């Protein structure tokens, strides 16, 4: 085969590699969300700009995440970690509603675009709750 015949194959392979690389980066950010979220909680707990009620929510969230007792046991395939993620997202929704977004972004250890994307999707999670509870989160 000549170099000319290989060129389209190489270009095609390079084109397929870029989306895979972007997908890997996205998966990495998702995998780091929970550890980054715990770091965020710790930092917000020590920030004097965060209201006391929000700190109580943060403390309760930390206790739930580290507790071995879950609403859905972790050994249930596919659903075991879902309750931890939902609790984390609801806590984040609550914090973003009560604390200045710039304070949250300042303490977020990961890519700030992730926190902005999460914020955009949080209202959907909150809407899954009954109306009375949605306004409290």
C-alpha positions as CSV (number, residue, x, y, z in Angstrom):
1,X,0.0,0.0,0.0
2,X,1.2,3.5,-0.7
3,X,1.2,6.4,1.7
4,X,-1.6,8.0,-0.4
5,X,-3.9,4.9,0.2
6,X,-3.2,5.0,3.9
7,X,-4.0,8.7,4.3
8,X,-7.8,8.5,4.3
9,X,-7.7,5.7,6.8
10,X,-5.3,7.7,9.1
11,X,-7.5,10.8,8.9
12,X,-10.6,8.7,9.6
13,X,-8.9,7.1,12.6
14,X,-7.9,10.6,13.9
15,X,-11.5,11.8,13.4
16,X,-12.8,8.9,15.5
17,X,-10.2,9.5,18.2
18,X,-11.3,13.0,19.0
19,X,-14.8,12.2,20.1
20,X,-13.5,9.2,22.1
21,X,-11.1,11.5,23.8
22,X,-13.9,14.0,24.6
23,X,-16.0,11.1,25.9
24,X,-13.1,10.0,28.2
25,X,-12.8,13.5,29.5
26,X,-16.5,13.7,30.3
27,X,-16.4,10.3,32.0
28,X,-13.4,11.4,34.0
29,X,-15.3,14.5,35.2
30,X,-18.4,12.4,36.1
31,X,-16.2,9.9,38.0
32,X,-14.6,12.8,39.9
33,X,-17.9,14.5,40.7
34,X,-18.5,12.7,44.0
35,X,-15.0,13.2,45.4
36,X,-15.0,16.8,44.2
37,X,-18.4,17.3,45.7
38,X,-17.1,16.0,49.1
39,X,-14.2,18.5,48.9
40,X,-16.7,21.2,48.0
41,X,-18.8,20.4,51.0
42,X,-15.8,20.5,53.3
43,X,-14.7,23.9,52.0
44,X,-18.2,25.4,52.2
45,X,-18.6,24.2,55.8
46,X,-15.7,26.4,56.8
47,X,-16.7,29.4,54.7
48,X,-18.2,32.2,56.8
49,X,-20.3,33.4,53.8
50,X,-22.4,30.2,53.8
51,X,-25.5,30.6,56.0
52,X,-26.0,28.3,59.0
53,X,-29.0,26.5,57.5
54,X,-26.9,25.6,54.4
55,X,-24.1,24.3,56.7
56,X,-26.7,22.0,58.4
57,X,-27.7,20.7,55.0
58,X,-24.1,20.2,54.1
59,X,-23.3,18.4,57.3
60,X,-26.3,16.1,56.9
61,X,-25.3,15.3,53.3
62,X,-21.7,14.5,54.4
63,X,-23.1,12.2,57.1
64,X,-25.4,10.4,54.7
65,X,-22.7,9.9,52.1
66,X,-20.3,8.4,54.5
67,X,-22.9,6.4,56.4
68,X,-23.1,2.7,55.6
69,X,-26.9,2.9,55.9
70,X,-28.6,3.9,52.6
71,X,-32.1,4.2,51.4
72,X,-31.1,1.8,48.6
73,X,-28.3,-0.6,49.7
74,X,-25.1,-0.2,47.7
75,X,-25.1,-3.9,46.7
76,X,-28.2,-3.4,44.5
77,X,-26.8,-3.3,41.0
78,X,-27.3,0.0,39.2
79,X,-29.4,1.5,41.9
80,X,-27.0,1.2,44.9
81,X,-25.1,4.4,44.2
82,X,-28.1,6.2,42.7
83,X,-29.4,7.4,46.1
84,X,-26.0,8.9,46.9
85,X,-26.0,10.8,43.6
86,X,-29.6,12.0,44.1
87,X,-28.8,13.2,47.7
88,X,-25.6,14.9,46.4
89,X,-27.5,16.6,43.6
90,X,-30.4,17.7,45.9
91,X,-27.9,19.1,48.4
92,X,-26.1,20.9,45.6
93,X,-29.4,22.3,44.3
94,X,-30.2,23.6,47.8
95,X,-26.8,25.2,48.2
96,X,-26.9,26.9,44.8
97,X,-30.3,28.3,45.8
98,X,-29.0,29.7,49.1
99,X,-25.3,30.5,48.5
100,X,-23.9,32.9,45.9
101,X,-22.9,30.9,42.9
102,X,-19.5,32.5,42.7
103,X,-18.7,31.2,46.3
104,X,-19.6,27.7,45.2
105,X,-17.5,28.0,42.0
106,X,-14.6,29.4,44.0
107,X,-14.6,26.3,46.2
108,X,-15.3,23.7,43.4
109,X,-12.0,21.8,42.9
110,X,-12.9,20.5,39.4
111,X,-13.7,22.2,36.1
112,X,-16.1,25.0,36.8
113,X,-18.1,24.2,33.6
114,X,-19.1,20.9,35.4
115,X,-20.7,22.8,38.3
116,X,-22.5,25.1,35.8
117,X,-23.8,22.1,33.8
118,X,-24.9,20.4,37.0
119,X,-26.8,23.5,38.0
120,X,-28.6,23.6,34.7
121,X,-29.9,20.0,35.3
122,X,-30.6,20.2,39.0
123,X,-34.1,21.7,38.6
124,X,-35.2,18.5,36.8
125,X,-34.2,16.4,39.8
126,X,-36.0,18.8,42.2
127,X,-39.2,18.6,40.1
128,X,-39.3,14.8,40.7
129,X,-40.1,15.6,44.3
130,X,-43.7,16.4,45.4
131,X,-44.5,20.1,45.2
132,X,-44.3,20.7,48.9
133,X,-40.8,19.2,49.1
134,X,-39.5,20.8,45.9
135,X,-39.8,24.3,47.5
136,X,-37.9,23.2,50.6
137,X,-34.9,21.9,48.7
